[in-house]
């Protein structure tokens, strides 16, 4: 299961994203969150990703870890951490297919 990933500077999503100071795009990070939840809960759909907070940039080559808390099911909290700490927090609503 995808719980940690790294985006290299050569990956297409980074190319042209802030020339001279490349960053991993927020949309790419949210795509990773979506893929993680679909893999973890294949019998559920991701209905909504709410309350997204980008706390720090993710640089190419930086390892990012995905953590999830599901104590308020079907709403789950997802955090991405890397480098010095959290880089993204989001609340996600899931529904059975």
KOLZA-339425 format. One record per atom (N, C-alpha, C): residue number from 1; x, y, z; atom name; residue in three letters. Coordinates in Angstrom, 1 decimal. Example, Ala and Ser with C-alpha at 12.3 -4.5 7.8 and 13.67 -1.06 7.14 Angstrom:
{site 1, {13.2, -5.7, 7.8}, N, ALA}
{site 1, {12.3, -4.5, 7.8}, CA, ALA}
{site 1, {13.2, -3.3, 7.8}, C, ALA}
{site 2, {12.8, -2.2, 7.1}, N, SER}
{site 2, {13.7, -1.1, 7.1}, CA, SER}
{site 2, {12.9, 0.0, 7.9}, C, SER}
//
This chain:
{site 1, {0.8, -1.2, 0.0}, N, UNK}
{site 1, {0.0, 0.0, 0.0}, CA, UNK}
{site 1, {0.9, 1.2, 0.0}, C, UNK}
{site 2, {0.5, 2.2, -0.7}, N, UNK}
{site 2, {1.2, 3.5, -0.8}, CA, UNK}
{site 2, {1.1, 4.3, 0.5}, C, UNK}
{site 3, {2.1, 4.3, 1.2}, N, UNK}
{site 3, {2.1, 5.1, 2.5}, CA, UNK}
{site 3, {3.2, 6.2, 2.5}, C, UNK}
{site 4, {4.2, 6.0, 1.6}, N, UNK}
{site 4, {5.3, 6.9, 1.4}, CA, UNK}
{site 4, {5.7, 7.0, 0.0}, C, UNK}
{site 5, {6.0, 8.2, -0.5}, N, UNK}
{site 5, {6.4, 8.4, -1.9}, CA, UNK}
{site 5, {7.4, 9.5, -2.0}, C, UNK}
{site 6, {8.0, 9.6, -3.1}, N, UNK}
{site 6, {9.0, 10.6, -3.4}, CA, UNK}
{site 6, {8.8, 11.1, -4.9}, C, UNK}
{site 7, {8.8, 12.3, -5.1}, N, UNK}
{site 7, {8.6, 12.9, -6.5}, CA, UNK}
{site 7, {10.0, 13.4, -6.9}, C, UNK}
{site 8, {10.6, 12.9, -7.9}, N, UNK}
{site 8, {11.9, 13.3, -8.4}, CA, UNK}
{site 8, {11.8, 14.6, -9.2}, C, UNK}
{site 9, {12.8, 15.3, -9.3}, N, UNK}
{site 9, {12.9, 16.6, -10.1}, CA, UNK}
{site 9, {12.6, 16.3, -11.6}, C, UNK}
{site 10, {12.9, 15.1, -12.1}, N, UNK}
{site 10, {12.7, 14.7, -13.5}, CA, UNK}
{site 10, {11.2, 14.3, -13.8}, C, UNK}
{site 11, {10.4, 14.1, -12.7}, N, UNK}
{site 11, {9.0, 13.8, -13.0}, CA, UNK}
{site 11, {8.2, 14.9, -13.7}, C, UNK}
{site 12, {7.3, 14.5, -14.6}, N, UNK}
{site 12, {6.6, 15.5, -15.4}, CA, UNK}
{site 12, {5.8, 16.5, -14.6}, C, UNK}
{site 13, {5.3, 16.1, -13.4}, N, UNK}
{site 13, {4.5, 17.1, -12.7}, CA, UNK}
{site 13, {5.3, 18.3, -12.1}, C, UNK}
{site 14, {6.6, 18.1, -12.0}, N, UNK}
{site 14, {7.4, 19.1, -11.5}, CA, UNK}
{site 14, {7.9, 20.1, -12.6}, C, UNK}
{site 15, {8.0, 19.6, -13.8}, N, UNK}
{site 15, {8.6, 20.3, -14.9}, CA, UNK}
{site 15, {7.7, 21.6, -15.2}, C, UNK}
{site 16, {8.4, 22.8, -15.1}, N, UNK}
{site 16, {7.7, 24.0, -15.3}, CA, UNK}
{site 16, {6.9, 24.5, -14.2}, C, UNK}
{site 17, {6.9, 23.8, -13.1}, N, UNK}
{site 17, {6.1, 24.3, -11.9}, CA, UNK}
{site 17, {7.0, 25.1, -11.0}, C, UNK}
{site 18, {7.0, 26.4, -11.3}, N, UNK}
{site 18, {7.8, 27.4, -10.6}, CA, UNK}
{site 18, {9.3, 27.3, -11.1}, C, UNK}
{site 19, {9.5, 27.8, -12.3}, N, UNK}
{site 19, {10.9, 27.7, -12.8}, CA, UNK}
{site 19, {11.9, 28.4, -11.9}, C, UNK}
{site 20, {13.0, 27.7, -11.7}, N, UNK}
{site 20, {14.0, 28.2, -10.8}, CA, UNK}
{site 20, {13.8, 27.8, -9.3}, C, UNK}
{site 21, {12.6, 27.4, -9.0}, N, UNK}
{site 21, {12.3, 26.9, -7.6}, CA, UNK}
{site 21, {11.2, 25.9, -7.7}, C, UNK}
{site 22, {11.6, 24.7, -8.3}, N, UNK}
{site 22, {10.6, 23.7, -8.5}, CA, UNK}
{site 22, {9.9, 23.1, -7.2}, C, UNK}
{site 23, {8.6, 23.0, -7.3}, N, UNK}
{site 23, {7.8, 22.4, -6.2}, CA, UNK}
{site 23, {6.9, 21.3, -6.8}, C, UNK}
{site 24, {6.5, 20.4, -5.9}, N, UNK}
{site 24, {5.5, 19.4, -6.3}, CA, UNK}
{site 24, {4.2, 20.1, -6.2}, C, UNK}
{site 25, {3.4, 20.1, -7.3}, N, UNK}
{site 25, {2.1, 20.7, -7.3}, CA, UNK}
{site 25, {1.1, 20.2, -6.3}, C, UNK}
{site 26, {0.3, 21.1, -5.7}, N, UNK}
{site 26, {-0.7, 20.6, -4.7}, CA, UNK}
{site 26, {-1.7, 19.7, -5.3}, C, UNK}
{site 27, {-2.1, 19.8, -6.6}, N, UNK}
{site 27, {-3.0, 18.9, -7.3}, CA, UNK}
{site 27, {-2.4, 17.5, -7.3}, C, UNK}
{site 28, {-1.1, 17.4, -7.5}, N, UNK}
{site 28, {-0.4, 16.1, -7.5}, CA, UNK}
{site 28, {-0.5, 15.4, -6.1}, C, UNK}
{site 29, {-0.3, 16.2, -5.1}, N, UNK}
{site 29, {-0.4, 15.7, -3.7}, CA, UNK}
{site 29, {-1.8, 15.2, -3.4}, C, UNK}
{site 30, {-2.8, 16.0, -3.8}, N, UNK}
{site 30, {-4.2, 15.6, -3.6}, CA, UNK}
{site 30, {-4.5, 14.3, -4.4}, C, UNK}
{site 31, {-3.9, 14.2, -5.6}, N, UNK}
{site 31, {-4.1, 12.9, -6.3}, CA, UNK}
{site 31, {-3.5, 11.7, -5.6}, C, UNK}
{site 32, {-2.4, 11.9, -4.9}, N, UNK}
{site 32, {-1.8, 10.8, -4.1}, CA, UNK}
{site 32, {-2.7, 10.5, -3.0}, C, UNK}
{site 33, {-3.3, 11.5, -2.3}, N, UNK}
{site 33, {-4.3, 11.2, -1.2}, CA, UNK}
{site 33, {-5.4, 10.4, -1.8}, C, UNK}
{site 34, {-6.0, 10.8, -2.9}, N, UNK}
{site 34, {-7.1, 10.1, -3.5}, CA, UNK}
{site 34, {-6.7, 8.6, -3.8}, C, UNK}
{site 35, {-5.5, 8.4, -4.4}, N, UNK}
{site 35, {-5.1, 7.1, -4.8}, CA, UNK}
{site 35, {-4.9, 6.2, -3.5}, C, UNK}
{site 36, {-4.3, 6.8, -2.5}, N, UNK}
{site 36, {-4.1, 6.1, -1.2}, CA, UNK}
{site 36, {-5.4, 5.6, -0.6}, C, UNK}
{site 37, {-6.4, 6.5, -0.6}, N, UNK}
{site 37, {-7.7, 6.1, -0.1}, CA, UNK}
{site 37, {-8.5, 5.1, -0.9}, C, UNK}
{site 38, {-8.3, 5.2, -2.2}, N, UNK}
{site 38, {-9.0, 4.2, -3.1}, CA, UNK}
{site 38, {-8.3, 2.8, -2.9}, C, UNK}
{site 39, {-7.0, 2.8, -2.7}, N, UNK}
{site 39, {-6.3, 1.5, -2.4}, CA, UNK}
{site 39, {-6.7, 1.0, -1.1}, C, UNK}
{site 40, {-6.7, 1.8, -0.1}, N, UNK}
{site 40, {-7.0, 1.4, 1.3}, CA, UNK}
{site 40, {-8.5, 1.0, 1.5}, C, UNK}
{site 41, {-9.4, 1.6, 0.8}, N, UNK}
{site 41, {-10.8, 1.4, 0.9}, CA, UNK}
{site 41, {-11.4, 1.1, -0.5}, C, UNK}
{site 42, {-11.1, 0.0, -1.2}, N, UNK}
{site 42, {-11.6, -0.2, -2.5}, CA, UNK}
{site 42, {-13.1, -0.2, -2.7}, C, UNK}
{site 43, {-13.8, -0.5, -1.6}, N, UNK}
{site 43, {-15.2, -0.6, -1.7}, CA, UNK}
{site 43, {-15.9, 0.7, -1.5}, C, UNK}
{site 44, {-15.1, 1.8, -1.4}, N, UNK}
{site 44, {-15.7, 3.1, -1.1}, CA, UNK}
{site 44, {-15.2, 4.1, -2.2}, C, UNK}
{site 45, {-16.0, 5.1, -2.4}, N, UNK}
{site 45, {-15.7, 6.3, -3.3}, CA, UNK}
{site 45, {-15.3, 7.4, -2.4}, C, UNK}
{site 46, {-14.4, 8.2, -3.0}, N, UNK}
{site 46, {-14.0, 9.5, -2.4}, CA, UNK}
{site 46, {-15.0, 10.5, -2.9}, C, UNK}
{site 47, {-15.9, 10.9, -2.0}, N, UNK}
{site 47, {-17.0, 11.9, -2.4}, CA, UNK}
{site 47, {-16.5, 13.3, -2.4}, C, UNK}
{site 48, {-15.7, 13.6, -1.4}, N, UNK}
{site 48, {-15.3, 15.0, -1.3}, CA, UNK}
{site 48, {-14.0, 15.1, -0.5}, C, UNK}
{site 49, {-13.1, 16.0, -1.0}, N, UNK}
{site 49, {-11.9, 16.3, -0.2}, CA, UNK}
{site 49, {-12.1, 17.8, 0.3}, C, UNK}
{site 50, {-12.2, 17.9, 1.6}, N, UNK}
{site 50, {-12.6, 19.2, 2.2}, CA, UNK}
{site 50, {-11.5, 19.8, 3.0}, C, UNK}
{site 51, {-11.6, 21.0, 3.3}, N, UNK}
{site 51, {-10.7, 21.6, 4.3}, CA, UNK}
{site 51, {-9.2, 21.3, 4.1}, C, UNK}
{site 52, {-8.8, 21.5, 2.9}, N, UNK}
{site 52, {-7.4, 21.2, 2.6}, CA, UNK}
{site 52, {-6.5, 22.4, 3.0}, C, UNK}
{site 53, {-5.4, 22.1, 3.7}, N, UNK}
{site 53, {-4.5, 23.1, 4.2}, CA, UNK}
{site 53, {-3.1, 22.7, 3.7}, C, UNK}
{site 54, {-2.5, 23.5, 2.9}, N, UNK}
{site 54, {-1.1, 23.3, 2.4}, CA, UNK}
{site 54, {-0.2, 24.1, 3.4}, C, UNK}
{site 55, {0.5, 23.3, 4.2}, N, UNK}
{site 55, {1.3, 23.9, 5.3}, CA, UNK}
{site 55, {2.7, 24.2, 5.0}, C, UNK}
{site 56, {3.3, 23.5, 4.0}, N, UNK}
{site 56, {4.7, 23.7, 3.6}, CA, UNK}
{site 56, {4.8, 23.2, 2.2}, C, UNK}
{site 57, {5.8, 23.7, 1.4}, N, UNK}
{site 57, {6.0, 23.2, 0.1}, CA, UNK}
{site 57, {6.7, 21.8, 0.1}, C, UNK}
{site 58, {6.4, 21.0, -0.9}, N, UNK}
{site 58, {7.1, 19.7, -1.1}, CA, UNK}
{site 58, {8.1, 19.9, -2.2}, C, UNK}
{site 59, {9.4, 19.7, -1.9}, N, UNK}
{site 59, {10.4, 19.8, -2.9}, CA, UNK}
{site 59, {10.7, 18.5, -3.6}, C, UNK}
{site 60, {11.1, 18.6, -4.9}, N, UNK}
{site 60, {11.5, 17.4, -5.6}, CA, UNK}
{site 60, {12.6, 16.6, -4.8}, C, UNK}
{site 61, {12.4, 15.3, -4.7}, N, UNK}
{site 61, {13.4, 14.5, -4.0}, CA, UNK}
{site 61, {13.0, 14.3, -2.5}, C, UNK}
{site 62, {12.1, 15.0, -2.0}, N, UNK}
{site 62, {11.7, 14.9, -0.6}, CA, UNK}
{site 62, {10.7, 13.7, -0.4}, C, UNK}
{site 63, {11.0, 12.9, 0.6}, N, UNK}
{site 63, {10.0, 11.8, 0.9}, CA, UNK}
{site 63, {8.8, 12.4, 1.6}, C, UNK}
{site 64, {7.7, 11.9, 1.3}, N, UNK}
{site 64, {6.4, 12.3, 1.9}, CA, UNK}
{site 64, {5.7, 11.1, 2.4}, C, UNK}
{site 65, {5.2, 11.2, 3.6}, N, UNK}
{site 65, {4.5, 10.1, 4.2}, CA, UNK}
{site 65, {3.0, 10.4, 4.4}, C, UNK}
{site 66, {2.1, 9.5, 4.1}, N, UNK}
{site 66, {0.7, 9.7, 4.2}, CA, UNK}
{site 66, {0.2, 9.0, 5.5}, C, UNK}
{site 67, {-0.5, 9.7, 6.3}, N, UNK}
{site 67, {-1.1, 9.1, 7.5}, CA, UNK}
{site 67, {-2.6, 9.5, 7.5}, C, UNK}
{site 68, {-3.4, 8.6, 8.2}, N, UNK}
{site 68, {-4.8, 8.8, 8.1}, CA, UNK}
{site 68, {-5.4, 8.4, 9.5}, C, UNK}
{site 69, {-6.4, 9.2, 9.9}, N, UNK}
{site 69, {-7.2, 8.9, 11.1}, CA, UNK}
{site 69, {-8.7, 8.7, 10.7}, C, UNK}
{site 70, {-9.3, 7.6, 11.1}, N, UNK}
{site 70, {-10.7, 7.4, 10.6}, CA, UNK}
{site 70, {-11.7, 7.2, 11.8}, C, UNK}
{site 71, {-11.4, 7.9, 12.9}, N, UNK}
{site 71, {-12.3, 7.8, 14.1}, CA, UNK}
{site 71, {-13.7, 8.5, 13.9}, C, UNK}
{site 72, {-13.8, 9.3, 12.8}, N, UNK}
{site 72, {-15.1, 9.9, 12.6}, CA, UNK}
{site 72, {-15.7, 9.4, 11.2}, C, UNK}
{site 73, {-15.5, 8.1, 11.0}, N, UNK}
{site 73, {-16.0, 7.5, 9.8}, CA, UNK}
{site 73, {-17.4, 7.9, 9.4}, C, UNK}
{site 74, {-17.7, 8.2, 8.2}, N, UNK}
{site 74, {-17.0, 8.0, 6.9}, CA, UNK}
{site 74, {-16.1, 9.3, 6.6}, C, UNK}
{site 75, {-16.0, 10.2, 7.5}, N, UNK}
{site 75, {-15.0, 11.3, 7.3}, CA, UNK}
{site 75, {-13.7, 10.9, 7.9}, C, UNK}
{site 76, {-12.7, 11.0, 7.1}, N, UNK}
{site 76, {-11.3, 10.7, 7.6}, CA, UNK}
{site 76, {-10.4, 11.9, 7.4}, C, UNK}
{site 77, {-9.4, 12.0, 8.3}, N, UNK}
{site 77, {-8.4, 13.0, 8.3}, CA, UNK}
{site 77, {-7.2, 12.4, 7.7}, C, UNK}
{site 78, {-6.6, 13.2, 6.8}, N, UNK}
{site 78, {-5.4, 12.7, 6.1}, CA, UNK}
{site 78, {-4.3, 13.8, 6.3}, C, UNK}
{site 79, {-3.1, 13.3, 6.6}, N, UNK}
{site 79, {-2.0, 14.3, 6.8}, CA, UNK}
{site 79, {-0.8, 13.7, 5.9}, C, UNK}
{site 80, {-0.1, 14.7, 5.3}, N, UNK}
{site 80, {1.1, 14.3, 4.5}, CA, UNK}
{site 80, {2.2, 15.0, 5.3}, C, UNK}
{site 81, {3.3, 14.3, 5.6}, N, UNK}
{site 81, {4.4, 14.8, 6.3}, CA, UNK}
{site 81, {5.7, 14.6, 5.5}, C, UNK}
{site 82, {6.6, 15.5, 5.6}, N, UNK}
{site 82, {7.9, 15.3, 5.0}, CA, UNK}
{site 82, {8.9, 16.4, 5.4}, C, UNK}
{site 83, {10.1, 16.1, 5.4}, N, UNK}
{site 83, {11.1, 17.1, 5.8}, CA, UNK}
{site 83, {10.9, 17.5, 7.2}, C, UNK}
{site 84, {10.5, 18.7, 7.5}, N, UNK}
{site 84, {10.5, 19.3, 8.8}, CA, UNK}
{site 84, {9.1, 19.0, 9.5}, C, UNK}
{site 85, {8.1, 18.4, 8.9}, N, UNK}
{site 85, {6.9, 18.2, 9.5}, CA, UNK}
{site 85, {5.7, 18.1, 8.5}, C, UNK}
{site 86, {4.5, 18.4, 8.9}, N, UNK}
{site 86, {3.4, 18.3, 8.1}, CA, UNK}
{site 86, {3.4, 19.3, 6.9}, C, UNK}
{site 87, {3.0, 18.8, 5.8}, N, UNK}
{site 87, {3.0, 19.6, 4.6}, CA, UNK}
{site 87, {1.5, 19.8, 4.1}, C, UNK}
{site 88, {0.6, 18.9, 4.5}, N, UNK}
{site 88, {-0.8, 19.0, 4.0}, CA, UNK}
{site 88, {-1.7, 18.3, 5.0}, C, UNK}
{site 89, {-2.8, 18.9, 5.2}, N, UNK}
{site 89, {-3.9, 18.4, 6.1}, CA, UNK}
{site 89, {-5.2, 18.5, 5.3}, C, UNK}
{site 90, {-6.0, 17.4, 5.3}, N, UNK}
{site 90, {-7.3, 17.4, 4.6}, CA, UNK}
{site 90, {-8.3, 16.6, 5.3}, C, UNK}
{site 91, {-9.5, 16.9, 5.1}, N, UNK}
{site 91, {-10.7, 16.1, 5.6}, CA, UNK}
{site 91, {-11.3, 15.5, 4.4}, C, UNK}
{site 92, {-11.6, 14.2, 4.4}, N, UNK}
{site 92, {-12.1, 13.5, 3.2}, CA, UNK}
{site 92, {-13.4, 12.8, 3.6}, C, UNK}
{site 93, {-14.4, 12.8, 2.8}, N, UNK}
{site 93, {-15.7, 12.1, 3.0}, CA, UNK}
{site 93, {-15.7, 10.9, 2.0}, C, UNK}
{site 94, {-15.9, 9.7, 2.6}, N, UNK}
{site 94, {-16.0, 8.5, 1.8}, CA, UNK}
{site 94, {-17.5, 8.0, 1.8}, C, UNK}
{site 95, {-17.8, 7.2, 0.8}, N, UNK}
{site 95, {-19.1, 6.6, 0.7}, CA, UNK}
{site 95, {-19.0, 5.2, 0.1}, C, UNK}
{site 96, {-19.8, 4.3, 0.5}, N, UNK}
{site 96, {-19.8, 2.9, 0.0}, CA, UNK}
{site 96, {-20.3, 3.0, -1.5}, C, UNK}
{site 97, {-19.7, 2.2, -2.3}, N, UNK}
{site 97, {-20.2, 2.1, -3.7}, CA, UNK}
{site 97, {-21.5, 1.4, -3.9}, C, UNK}
//
